[in-house]
Amino acid sequence: MKLGLFLMSIIRSNFIAVERRYKAGITNLFHIYLPLVDAWLIYDNSDSEPDFIASKDQDGTYKIKNVVKWQQLNQAQ
């Protein structure tokens, strides 16, 4: 029984760490890395086929292809 509780606590702490690191990564993306570059592309690669979400061209033009995922990323920061 103690081993089961121990394993559950490890799984829970790993889940919390992944969630915290994901949020920190998204925040860093928007506040540190994107402002440093002239152009960028953002893809969701969680499926077998990458899904283009948004880009910024060198002339400053933004293209948002997947509005729902773009909004989710912005809300995650």
SULPEZI-V582015 format. One record per pair of residues at least 6 apart in sequence whose ideal C-beta (glycine too) atoms are under 7 Angstrom apart, sorted by sequence separation. I is the first residue (numbers start at 1). J is the second residue. D is the distance in whole Angstrom. If there is no record, write none. Layout:
BEGIN
i=I j=J d=D
i=I j=J d=D
END
This chain:
BEGIN
i=34 j=40 d=6
i=44 j=50 d=7
i=56 j=62 d=5
i=64 j=70 d=5
i=43 j=50 d=4
i=44 j=51 d=4
i=43 j=51 d=6
i=54 j=62 d=7
i=55 j=63 d=5
i=43 j=52 d=6
i=44 j=53 d=6
i=54 j=63 d=6
i=43 j=53 d=6
i=54 j=64 d=5
i=42 j=53 d=5
i=54 j=65 d=6
i=42 j=54 d=5
i=53 j=65 d=6
i=42 j=55 d=7
i=52 j=65 d=5
i=53 j=66 d=5
i=41 j=55 d=5
i=40 j=55 d=6
i=51 j=66 d=6
i=40 j=56 d=5
i=53 j=69 d=5
i=54 j=70 d=5
i=39 j=56 d=6
i=53 j=70 d=6
i=39 j=57 d=6
i=39 j=58 d=5
i=38 j=58 d=5
i=44 j=69 d=6
i=26 j=73 d=6
i=30 j=77 d=5
i=26 j=76 d=5
i=27 j=77 d=4
i=26 j=77 d=5
i=23 j=76 d=6
END
